[in-house]
Amino acid sequence: MSIIGNIIWFVFGGIISGLCWYIVGLLWCISIVGIPVGLQCFKLGSLSFFPFGKDIELSSKTSSILLNILWIIFGGVELALTHVTFGLILCVTIIGIPFGMQHFKLAKLALLPFGAEIK
């Protein structure tokens, strides 16, 4: 199921979702200080291309809390709102519910990307 879900996801919106992450990552990489944040965006962009079959665990390390606060201020809210909007639109139909749930998973990750483990 995850292979078929990932193929359908990629064709019908996953590419847009992943490209959004990559664009934000490129913007962060403009400055030397933002390169670690940009690299994290690239990792999450690749997850956003193919999210089915992967699970996310959030941790509460002190260093990740500080980075998450900066992330929320400078880019996380926009990505999270994008994922929530697409998730709500997809959950209107029964067929779209699994895809909407993947958007909600990515929205949570868009708000707190640092300290998250992808399994």
Stockholm file with secondary structure:
# STOCKHOLM 1.0

chainA/1-119         MSIIGNIIWFVFGGIISGLCWYIVGLLWCISIVGIPVGLQCFKLGSLSFFPFGKDIELSSKTSSILLNILWIIFGGVELALTHVTFGLILCVTIIGIPFGMQHFKLAKLALLPFGAEIK
#=GR chainA/1-119 SS CHHHHHHHHIIIIIHHHHHHHHHHHHHHTTSSTTHHHHHHHHHHHHHHHSCTTCCEEECCCHHHHHHHHHHIIIIIHHHHHHHHHHHHHHTTSTTTHHHHHHHHHHHHHHHCCTTEEEC
#=GC SS_cons         CHHHHHHHHIIIIIHHHHHHHHHHHHHHTTSSTTHHHHHHHHHHHHHHHSCTTCCEEECCCHHHHHHHHHHIIIIIHHHHHHHHHHHHHHTTSTTTHHHHHHHHHHHHHHHCCTTEEEC
//
